[in-house]
Amino acid sequence: MPYEQAYQTQCDHHALVLGSRTSPVPELGRILMVEHPPIITITKRPEAASHVVASEARLKEQGVTLHQTDRGGDVTYHGPGQLVCYPIIDLNRAKLRIHDYIRLLENAIIDTLADYGIKSSTDPNATGVWINPKDNPTLHFENDQPAKIAAIGVRVRKWITLHGLSLNLNPNMAHYQLLVPCGLAGRPVTSVAQLLGESKSPTRAQLAGILYTNISDHLDQNIETFSETNG
């Protein structure tokens, strides 16, 4: 689905979740899964546009478009072979603050990768999910740095979330040479296919199903924990 169409779809679902607040049974939210044509999205950060390092001619040659976005973060690539997840979640209903919500998404991704035997972790200095070469001795990343496998960028409007995360299954990794992903120079990027091999990688539908379950479970656990703590 084109990025612009997916954004409008998010807004439509956001309006429905917001409208349900006045209904007898308010919604916790919805989880949307999508794949985009090749695109680099750029936030309003002053330095974000400079992190697109390819010329217009090269972008056109590679079939990659540019689009301004209102999410947090920096520049991000989306394309075929990447699972993009847009949770439209009422943070009031979920009993979550913004930073806790981002940590929840990171943990759901880590659990999803663990289902396929991939050990991943967070970085206290950079949002997202990372693969440490120390946990994968057969891999050799640039500068021996952990490689990003999932990016996160969100926006919250009326305490209901928009945007979300992207998890690399088997995208065109050459496209990452067109930008400085998330504005983090010298940090490599990887994918499930690079870690497991094409033949052992899940399908997009399989990965989406497990990610959906893990996000849902983490949301339910958080609500349950909040209820127990607050009586």
KOLDREN-648903 format. One record per residue: x, y, z of N, C-alpha, C in turn; residue number from 1. Coordinates in Angstrom, 3 decimals. Example, Ala and Ser with C-alpha at 12.3 -4.5 7.8 and 13.67 -1.06 7.14 Angstrom:
<nodes>
NODE     n_c1     n_c2     n_c3    ca_c1    ca_c2    ca_c3     c_c1     c_c2     c_c3 seq
NODE   13.190   -5.690    7.800   12.300   -4.500    7.800   13.200   -3.300    7.800   1
NODE   12.850   -2.250    7.080   13.670   -1.060    7.140   12.900    0.030    7.870   2
</nodes>
This chain:
<nodes>
NODE     n_c1     n_c2     n_c3    ca_c1    ca_c2    ca_c3     c_c1     c_c2     c_c3 seq
NODE    0.847   -1.191    0.000    0.000    0.000    0.000    0.881    1.238    0.000   1
NODE    0.610    2.221   -0.867    1.394    3.465   -0.854    1.360    4.135    0.517   2
NODE    2.445    4.820    0.860    2.580    5.416    2.185    1.443    6.395    2.484   3
NODE    1.116    7.244    1.501    0.074    8.248    1.725   -1.278    7.594    2.004   4
NODE   -1.591    6.539    1.270   -2.852    5.829    1.484   -2.876    5.162    2.853   5
NODE   -1.737    4.592    3.252   -1.655    3.942    4.564   -1.820    4.966    5.686   6
NODE   -1.267    6.161    5.487   -1.414    7.201    6.511   -2.881    7.603    6.662   7
NODE   -3.581    7.745    5.550   -5.003    8.085    5.626   -5.795    6.969    6.297   8
NODE   -5.416    5.725    6.013   -6.074    4.588    6.667   -5.848    4.634    8.170   9
NODE   -4.625    4.972    8.587   -4.354    5.138   10.016   -5.272    6.198   10.629  10
NODE   -5.370    7.332    9.945   -6.194    8.436   10.458   -7.654    8.019   10.572  11
NODE   -8.135    7.240    9.602   -9.521    6.757    9.650   -9.738    5.870   10.877  12
NODE   -8.788    4.971   11.125   -8.903    4.093   12.297   -8.738    4.885   13.591  13
NODE   -7.853    5.867   13.581   -7.667    6.729   14.744   -8.978    7.409   15.116  14
NODE   -9.699    7.909   14.112  -10.982    8.583   14.354  -12.003    7.620   14.967  15
NODE  -11.992    6.368   14.514  -12.933    5.384   15.041  -12.609    5.013   16.483  16
NODE  -11.317    4.865   16.788  -10.923    4.551   18.164  -11.252    5.735   19.077  17
NODE  -10.994    6.955   18.604  -11.324    8.148   19.382  -12.829    8.233   19.607  18
NODE  -13.612    7.996   18.558  -15.063    8.064   18.688  -15.630    7.032   19.629  19
NODE  -14.938    5.901   19.785  -15.454    4.835   20.652  -15.360    5.193   22.129  20
NODE  -14.603    6.249   22.461  -14.479    6.640   23.872  -15.823    6.981   24.500  21
NODE  -16.755    7.425   23.683  -18.076    7.795   24.212  -19.086    6.658   24.084  22
NODE  -18.638    5.509   23.588  -19.545    4.374   23.423  -19.582    3.536   24.701  23
NODE  -20.575    2.650   24.831  -20.636    1.792   26.018  -19.395    0.913   26.189  24
NODE  -18.759    0.548   25.078  -17.566   -0.305   25.147  -16.426    0.380   24.381  25
NODE  -15.668    1.255   25.028  -14.561    1.937   24.349  -13.524    0.939   23.853  26
NODE  -12.912    1.243   22.736  -11.908    0.359   22.146  -10.532    0.580   22.756  27
NODE   -9.764   -0.506   22.865   -8.357   -0.382   23.189   -7.600    0.085   21.951  28
NODE   -7.994   -0.427   20.776   -7.368    0.021   19.542   -7.365   -1.040   18.469  29
NODE   -6.579   -0.783   17.428   -6.437   -1.697   16.290   -4.953   -1.817   15.959  30
NODE   -4.576   -2.888   15.289   -3.197   -3.081   14.842   -3.227   -3.318   13.341  31
NODE   -2.608   -2.420   12.589   -2.589   -2.503   11.134   -1.226   -3.009   10.674  32
NODE   -1.221   -3.910    9.712    0.020   -4.427    9.123    0.029   -4.107    7.631  33
NODE    1.178   -3.667    7.114    1.231   -3.227    5.724    2.650   -3.385    5.185  34
NODE    2.785   -3.335    3.880    4.074   -3.278    3.204    4.007   -2.105    2.233  35
NODE    5.071   -1.322    2.160    5.082   -0.139    1.301    5.975   -0.336    0.075  36
NODE    5.664    0.360   -1.016    6.647    0.478   -2.100    7.879    1.213   -1.560  37
NODE    9.032    1.153   -2.251   10.252    1.790   -1.735   10.070    3.290   -1.493  38
NODE   10.334    3.718   -0.255   10.129    5.113    0.116   11.028    5.463    1.293  39
NODE   11.517    6.695    1.326   12.235    7.222    2.480   11.370    8.311    3.094  40
NODE   11.050    8.149    4.372   10.233    9.152    5.052   11.133   10.028    5.914  41
NODE   10.828   11.325    5.911   11.669   12.329    6.559   10.830   13.105    7.569  42
NODE   11.307   13.174    8.803   10.587   13.921    9.830   10.920   15.404    9.743  43
NODE   10.334   16.181   10.648   10.537   17.626   10.651   11.787   18.062   11.415  44
NODE   12.566   17.108   11.924   13.823   17.482   12.571   14.682   18.301   11.598  45
NODE   15.311   19.376   12.060   16.078   20.243   11.153   17.137   19.501   10.349  46
NODE   17.771   18.486   10.963   18.870   17.797   10.288   18.422   16.559    9.515  47
NODE   17.134   16.196    9.607   16.688   14.925    9.039   16.912   14.835    7.528  48
NODE   16.576   15.879    6.796   16.693   15.836    5.332   18.135   15.601    4.892  49
NODE   19.104   16.076    5.674   20.512   15.904    5.299   20.960   14.452    5.422  50
NODE   20.156   13.614    6.061   20.513   12.205    6.222   20.076   11.353    5.028  51
NODE   19.467   11.992    4.031   19.273   11.342    2.732   20.511   11.674    1.915  52
NODE   21.360   10.687    1.662   22.660   10.965    1.057   22.678   10.727   -0.457  53
NODE   21.625   10.143   -0.993   21.564    9.893   -2.436   21.003   11.111   -3.167  54
NODE   21.437   11.313   -4.380   20.916   12.393   -5.209   19.516   12.043   -5.706  55
NODE   18.810   13.062   -6.186   17.479   12.810   -6.750   17.557   11.826   -7.911  56
NODE   18.613   11.953   -8.716   18.768   11.066   -9.872   18.950    9.619   -9.432  57
NODE   19.755    9.419   -8.382   19.982    8.052   -7.913   18.721    7.460   -7.288  58
NODE   17.995    8.274   -6.534   16.737    7.808   -5.948   15.759    7.383   -7.044  59
NODE   15.678    8.205   -8.086   14.780    7.876   -9.199   15.222    6.598   -9.893  60
NODE   16.515    6.445  -10.059   17.059    5.241  -10.697   16.720    3.991   -9.891  61
NODE   16.746    4.133   -8.554   16.458    3.006   -7.673   14.959    2.820   -7.422  62
NODE   14.150    3.742   -7.921   12.705    3.635   -7.726   12.249    3.953   -6.321  63
NODE   13.007    4.826   -5.636   12.704    5.185   -4.248   12.201    6.629   -4.208  64
NODE   11.062    6.845   -3.571   10.501    8.188   -3.443   10.780    8.755   -2.056  65
NODE   10.549   10.065   -1.900   10.698   10.747   -0.615    9.327   11.231   -0.146  66
NODE    9.136   11.253    1.171    7.866   11.748    1.695    8.086   12.334    3.086  67
NODE    7.511   13.510    3.328    7.554   14.121    4.652    6.583   13.385    5.562  68
NODE    6.971   13.214    6.830    6.116   12.502    7.771    6.015   13.272    9.081  69
NODE    4.939   13.034    9.821    4.738   13.740   11.090    5.036   12.862   12.303  70
NODE    5.661   11.705   12.087    6.033   10.850   13.224    7.301   11.384   13.885  71
NODE    7.680   10.773   15.006    8.932   11.111   15.646   10.090   10.411   14.971  72
NODE   11.299   10.734   15.404   12.474   10.087   14.850   13.131   10.904   13.758  73
NODE   13.755   10.204   12.814   14.563   10.839   11.783   14.158   10.266   10.429  74
NODE   15.118    9.984    9.558   14.792    9.384    8.255   14.694    7.864    8.392  75
NODE   13.751    7.279    7.664   13.543    5.831    7.700   13.204    5.331    6.308  76
NODE   13.716    4.157    5.999   13.387    3.508    4.722   12.286    2.479    4.921  77
NODE   11.337    2.437    3.973   10.335    1.375    3.906   10.355    0.795    2.498  78
NODE   10.087   -0.498    2.402   10.048   -1.105    1.080    9.564   -2.539    1.126  79
NODE    9.378   -3.158   -0.035    8.971   -4.558   -0.097    9.930   -5.443    0.691  80
NODE    9.376   -6.438    1.364   10.189   -7.312    2.191   10.335   -6.810    3.618  81
NODE    9.687   -5.708    3.925    9.711   -5.147    5.275    8.290   -5.150    5.825  82
NODE    8.134   -5.654    7.036    6.827   -5.642    7.689    6.675   -4.337    8.461  83
NODE    5.674   -3.549    8.090    5.395   -2.283    8.775    4.130   -2.462    9.593  84
NODE    4.204   -2.079   10.848    3.086   -2.269   11.782    2.672   -0.919   12.358  85
NODE    1.386   -0.604   12.215    0.835    0.647   12.735   -0.212    0.342   13.805  86
NODE    0.186    0.272   15.084   -0.811    0.099   16.146   -1.517    1.433   16.410  87
NODE   -2.837    1.412   16.376   -3.643    2.596   16.706   -4.221    2.318   18.092  88
NODE   -3.501    2.731   19.124   -3.786    2.307   20.495   -4.162    3.506   21.362  89
NODE   -5.247    3.369   22.106   -5.644    4.392   23.077   -4.778    4.205   24.322  90
NODE   -3.815    5.089   24.497   -2.882    4.945   25.607   -3.574    5.100   26.960  91
NODE   -4.659    5.841   27.009   -5.412    5.949   28.258   -5.992    4.592   28.645  92
NODE   -6.588    3.903   27.669   -7.145    2.570   27.911   -6.051    1.558   28.209  93
NODE   -4.902    1.716   27.545   -3.798    0.776   27.720   -2.994    1.043   28.994  94
NODE   -3.280    2.174   29.669   -2.574    2.548   30.896   -1.069    2.720   30.640  95
NODE   -0.752    3.428   29.553    0.630    3.592   29.142    0.985    5.057   28.925  96
NODE    2.216    5.401   29.279    2.801    6.668   28.875    3.560    6.433   27.568  97
NODE    3.949    7.509   26.904    4.547    7.368   25.573    5.823    6.528   25.608  98
NODE    6.729    6.840   26.517    7.995    6.113   26.558    7.775    4.641   26.914  99
NODE    6.823    4.376   27.797    6.512    2.985   28.144    5.925    2.246   26.946 100
NODE    5.146    2.945   26.144    4.580    2.344   24.939    5.679    1.964   23.952 101
NODE    6.653    2.833   23.769    7.770    2.524   22.864    8.550    1.317   23.377 102
NODE    8.771    1.242   24.687    9.449    0.070   25.254    8.619   -1.190   25.026 103
NODE    7.302   -1.064   25.117    6.424   -2.213   24.863    6.589   -2.720   23.438 104
NODE    6.640   -1.808   22.470    6.840   -2.216   21.081    8.188   -2.912   20.909 105
NODE    9.230   -2.361   21.508   10.550   -2.988   21.423   10.513   -4.406   21.980 106
NODE    9.880   -4.589   23.132    9.826   -5.915   23.750    9.012   -6.896   22.920 107
NODE    7.948   -6.396   22.278    7.145   -7.269   21.416    7.963   -7.738   20.211 108
NODE    8.789   -6.860   19.663    9.653   -7.237   18.543   10.687   -8.265   19.003 109
NODE   11.297   -8.023   20.162   12.296   -8.955   20.699   11.692  -10.338   20.894 110
NODE   10.477  -10.398   21.424    9.795  -11.682   21.611    9.499  -12.352   20.276 111
NODE    9.128  -11.547   19.280    8.820  -12.086   17.956   10.056  -12.711   17.331 112
NODE   11.181  -12.016   17.402   12.425  -12.554   16.846   12.871  -13.801   17.608 113
NODE   12.644  -13.801   18.920   13.030  -14.962   19.735   12.272  -16.215   19.306 114
NODE   11.048  -16.037   18.807   10.278  -17.185   18.318   10.986  -17.874   17.157 115
NODE   11.879  -17.155   16.477   12.636  -17.725   15.362   14.101  -17.976   15.741 116
NODE   14.380  -17.955   17.039   15.725  -18.244   17.506   16.711  -17.115   17.328 117
NODE   16.202  -15.902   17.108   17.070  -14.730   16.923   17.133  -13.949   18.229 118
NODE   18.336  -13.784   18.761   18.516  -13.008   19.984   18.733  -11.546   19.622 119
NODE   17.923  -10.678   20.187   18.022   -9.245   19.902   17.891   -8.468   21.198 120
NODE   18.139   -7.178   21.130   18.123   -6.364   22.342   17.843   -4.912   22.000 121
NODE   17.663   -4.115   23.042   17.501   -2.676   22.873   18.845   -1.988   23.096 122
NODE   18.885   -0.710   22.764   20.070    0.120   22.968   19.620    1.321   23.783 123
NODE   20.219    1.563   24.951   19.780    2.689   25.786   19.943    4.043   25.117 124
NODE   20.747    4.101   24.063   21.013    5.376   23.395   20.318    5.516   22.048 125
NODE   19.564    4.490   21.646   18.928    4.530   20.325   17.668    3.664   20.329 126
NODE   16.543    4.272   19.966   15.279    3.544   19.895   15.337    2.485   18.799 127
NODE   14.658    1.374   19.027   14.603    0.306   18.042   15.094   -0.997   18.626 128
NODE   15.263   -2.002   17.757   15.736   -3.314   18.187   16.982   -3.666   17.380 129
NODE   17.957   -4.236   18.067   19.301   -4.407   17.518   19.780   -5.849   17.624 130
NODE   20.646   -6.228   16.685   21.282   -7.534   16.693   22.757   -7.329   17.025 131
NODE   23.202   -7.911   18.128   24.586   -7.753   18.557   25.441   -8.845   17.923 132
NODE   26.543   -8.485   17.255   27.382   -9.510   16.628   27.946  -10.516   17.636 133
NODE   28.053  -10.116   18.895   28.547  -11.040   19.926   27.588  -12.209   20.135 134
NODE   26.301  -11.966   19.835   25.307  -13.035   19.954   25.191  -13.862   18.684 135
NODE   25.842  -13.398   17.627   25.770  -14.055   16.323   27.180  -14.100   15.734 136
NODE   28.036  -15.013   16.228   29.453  -15.013   15.857   29.740  -15.226   14.372 137
NODE   28.753  -15.727   13.626   28.982  -15.931   12.190   28.762  -14.662   11.388 138
NODE   28.253  -13.621   12.029   27.965  -12.373   11.324   29.076  -11.355   11.550 139
NODE   29.268  -10.523   10.570   30.280   -9.476   10.671   29.663   -8.167   10.196 140
NODE   29.345   -7.301   11.152   28.732   -6.031   10.835   29.799   -4.936   10.773 141
NODE   29.417   -3.845   10.143   30.316   -2.694   10.003   30.792   -2.204   11.368 142
NODE   32.124   -2.036   11.499   32.736   -1.546   12.739   32.398   -2.410   13.949 143
NODE   31.933   -3.650   13.691   31.563   -4.577   14.765   30.480   -3.980   15.673 144
NODE   29.663   -3.103   15.098   28.587   -2.457   15.835   27.310   -3.311   15.767 145
NODE   26.441   -3.241   16.779   25.132   -3.889   16.652   24.380   -3.336   15.447 146
NODE   23.623   -4.187   14.781   22.888   -3.802   13.573   21.399   -3.681   13.881 147
NODE   20.793   -2.650   13.346   19.360   -2.442   13.573   18.550   -3.370   12.682 148
NODE   17.573   -4.032   13.269   16.670   -4.901   12.520   15.247   -4.361   12.536 149
NODE   14.952   -3.458   13.464   13.610   -2.871   13.545   13.698   -1.426   14.001 150
NODE   12.974   -0.558   13.307   12.931    0.866   13.638   11.562    1.214   14.212 151
NODE   11.537    2.214   15.085   10.291    2.648   15.719   10.192    4.163   15.625 152
NODE    9.023    4.641   15.238    8.741    6.068   15.213    7.245    6.265   15.372 153
NODE    6.825    7.018   16.363    5.396    7.144   16.647    4.981    8.608   16.755 154
NODE    3.693    8.795   16.700    3.086   10.082   17.022    1.868    9.788   17.879 155
NODE    1.575   10.688   18.810    0.396   10.527   19.663   -0.492   11.742   19.485 156
NODE   -1.754   11.481   19.149   -2.734   12.545   18.969   -3.944   12.218   19.840 157
NODE   -4.256   13.112   20.770   -5.345   12.884   21.733   -5.135   11.577   22.499 158
NODE   -3.875   11.272   22.778   -3.451   10.080   23.516   -3.824    8.779   22.814 159
NODE   -3.935    8.847   21.491   -4.091    7.655   20.658   -2.934    7.650   19.661 160
NODE   -2.293    6.523   19.501   -1.057    6.456   18.726   -1.299    6.373   17.221 161
NODE   -0.302    6.859   16.482   -0.207    6.722   15.032    1.223    6.279   14.703 162
NODE    1.419    5.809   13.467    2.716    5.294   13.031    3.075    4.081   13.896 163
NODE    4.350    3.712   13.959    4.659    2.511   14.721    6.046    1.978   14.470 164
NODE    6.133    0.806   13.815    7.432    0.146   13.691    7.579   -0.507   12.322 165
NODE    8.829   -0.745   11.951    9.140   -1.514   10.745   10.155   -2.578   11.112 166
NODE    9.906   -3.802   10.666   10.753   -4.951   10.969   11.262   -5.537    9.655 167
NODE   12.576   -5.599    9.517   13.174   -6.069    8.272   13.099   -7.585    8.152 168
NODE   12.315   -8.055    7.179   12.250   -9.475    6.878   13.269   -9.804    5.786 169
NODE   13.033   -9.328    4.585   14.004   -9.519    3.490   13.937   -8.370    2.489 170
NODE   14.105   -7.121    2.965   14.051   -5.977    2.048   15.303   -5.897    1.185 171
NODE   15.282   -4.985    0.222   16.463   -4.701   -0.593   17.452   -3.920    0.272 172
NODE   18.450   -4.601    0.808   19.367   -3.966    1.750   20.221   -2.885    1.090 173
NODE   20.377   -2.952   -0.230   21.148   -1.926   -0.937   20.493   -0.557   -0.815 174
NODE   19.185   -0.529   -0.623   18.491    0.756   -0.503   18.909    1.519    0.758 175
NODE   19.435    0.805    1.750   19.871    1.490    2.966   21.130    2.331    2.728 176
NODE   21.776    2.144    1.565   22.931    2.974    1.237   22.506    4.366    0.764 177
NODE   21.202    4.559    0.589   20.685    5.835    0.103   20.480    6.855    1.218 178
NODE   20.604    6.405    2.466   20.331    7.269    3.614   21.200    6.864    4.784 179
NODE   21.193    7.702    5.808   21.776    7.343    7.100   20.592    6.923    7.969 180
NODE   20.318    5.623    8.077   19.092    5.178    8.754   18.951    5.739   10.162 181
NODE   17.822    6.389   10.387   17.505    6.998   11.679   18.530    8.055   12.094 182
NODE   19.349    8.504   11.138   20.349    9.519   11.434   21.519    9.012   12.247 183
NODE   21.698    7.685   12.332   22.754    7.090   13.149   23.908    6.655   12.249 184
NODE   24.876    7.519   12.087   26.008    7.226   11.201   26.847    6.076   11.751 185
NODE   27.290    5.203   10.860   28.163    4.106   11.250   27.460    2.927   11.881 186
NODE   26.135    2.961   11.952   25.401    1.839   12.536   24.786    1.013   11.408 187
NODE   25.148   -0.262   11.285   24.643   -1.087   10.191   23.189   -1.495   10.383 188
NODE   22.632   -2.091    9.331   21.248   -2.561    9.325   21.251   -4.010    8.870 189
NODE   20.352   -4.820    9.406   20.270   -6.218    9.012   18.817   -6.637    8.862 190
NODE   18.596   -7.915    8.555   17.250   -8.434    8.324   17.147   -9.864    8.813 191
NODE   15.924  -10.337    8.942   15.692  -11.728    9.343   16.324  -12.677    8.321 192
NODE   16.187  -12.357    7.043   16.734  -13.218    5.993   18.258  -13.311    6.076 193
NODE   18.925  -12.211    6.423   20.375  -12.256    6.574   20.782  -13.130    7.744 194
NODE   19.964  -13.140    8.789   20.293  -13.890    9.994   19.974  -15.377    9.863 195
NODE   18.857  -15.697    9.215   18.409  -17.089    9.130   18.675  -17.736    7.782 196
NODE   18.865  -16.908    6.760   18.917  -17.424    5.406   17.526  -17.414    4.796 197
NODE   17.449  -17.224    3.491   16.152  -17.123    2.808   15.282  -18.350    3.045 198
NODE   15.885  -19.532    3.000   15.099  -20.768    3.081   14.477  -20.994    4.449 199
NODE   15.073  -20.426    5.489   14.565  -20.630    6.855   13.750  -19.450    7.364 200
NODE   13.636  -18.412    6.563   12.912  -17.221    7.001   11.404  -17.449    6.954 201
NODE   10.649  -16.840    7.872    9.193  -16.947    7.823    8.633  -16.135    6.668 202
NODE    7.389  -16.400    6.332    6.699  -15.547    5.376    6.284  -14.269    6.089 203
NODE    5.917  -13.274    5.310    5.453  -12.019    5.914    4.208  -12.255    6.758 204
NODE    3.297  -13.112    6.269    2.068  -13.398    7.012    2.382  -14.073    8.348 205
NODE    3.336  -15.004    8.351    3.710  -15.671    9.595    4.309  -14.681   10.586 206
NODE    5.215  -13.831   10.100    5.842  -12.842   10.965    4.812  -11.858   11.505 207
NODE    3.892  -11.439   10.647    2.846  -10.488   11.065    1.960  -11.098   12.141 208
NODE    1.612  -12.366   11.993    0.748  -13.014   12.972    1.385  -13.088   14.345 209
NODE    2.671  -13.433   14.382    3.364  -13.539   15.667    3.559  -12.161   16.292 210
NODE    3.910  -11.170   15.483    4.082   -9.815   16.000    2.760   -9.283   16.557 211
NODE    1.676   -9.525   15.834    0.345   -9.091   16.297    0.051   -9.694   17.668 212
NODE    0.284  -10.995   17.807    0.014  -11.677   19.073    0.863  -11.116   20.197 213
NODE    2.137  -10.870   19.924    3.023  -10.378   20.975    2.674   -8.955   21.409 214
NODE    2.319   -8.093   20.460    1.898   -6.741   20.850    0.623   -6.818   21.685 215
NODE   -0.334   -7.618   21.239   -1.600   -7.766   21.968   -1.368   -8.303   23.372 216
NODE   -0.502   -9.310   23.483   -0.229   -9.904   24.796    0.425   -8.897   25.733 217
NODE    1.369   -8.122   25.221    2.033   -7.116   26.064    1.043   -6.040   26.508 218
NODE    0.136   -5.644   25.630   -0.873   -4.664   26.021   -1.771   -5.229   27.116 219
NODE   -2.230   -6.472   26.939   -3.091   -7.112   27.941   -2.374   -7.251   29.277 220
NODE   -1.094   -7.646   29.240   -0.328   -7.813   30.473   -0.158   -6.487   31.198 221
NODE    0.056   -5.417   30.438    0.228   -4.108   31.062   -1.053   -3.656   31.748 222
NODE   -2.193   -3.863   31.087   -3.478   -3.484   31.676   -3.747   -4.305   32.929 223
NODE   -3.434   -5.610   32.855   -3.654   -6.488   34.002   -2.777   -6.085   35.172 224
NODE   -1.505   -5.782   34.884   -0.586   -5.360   35.946   -1.042   -4.052   36.576 225
NODE   -1.478   -3.116   35.746   -1.976   -1.827   36.251   -3.179   -2.043   37.173 226
NODE   -4.105   -2.919   36.755   -5.319   -3.175   37.534   -4.974   -3.805   38.883 227
NODE   -4.020   -4.745   38.864   -3.621   -5.388   40.111   -2.939   -4.405   41.065 228
NODE   -2.113   -3.530   40.497   -1.375   -2.569   41.304   -2.287   -1.497   41.899 229
NODE   -3.317   -1.132   41.137   -4.193   -0.041   41.561   -5.554   -0.519   42.061 230
NODE   -5.639   -1.785   42.325   -6.873   -2.315   42.913   -8.003   -2.362   41.932 231
</nodes>
